[in-house]
């Protein structure tokens, strides 16, 4: 694939690129070995709101099996998704 650009693009230009026009050749695929080594980075303390939510039982069991703080880890995963979606306009 030939790059459609010859300089570093601005954020606005990157956001306008179609997925198929982005050159990912220098980025490795995220396979099972990546996820085996991945670690949750806990966000700084923030104002929390208590809610009632329903999650898949196997997912809750998996987080609980990792020990104390499972709800904080679930929150960290959701925050990571939220921040990535905000950056990409999702």
Secondary structure as UniProt FT lines:
FT   HELIX           11..16
FT   HELIX           19..21
FT   TURN            25..26
FT   HELIX           32..37
FT   HELIX           57..65
FT   TURN            68..69
FT   HELIX           70..88
//
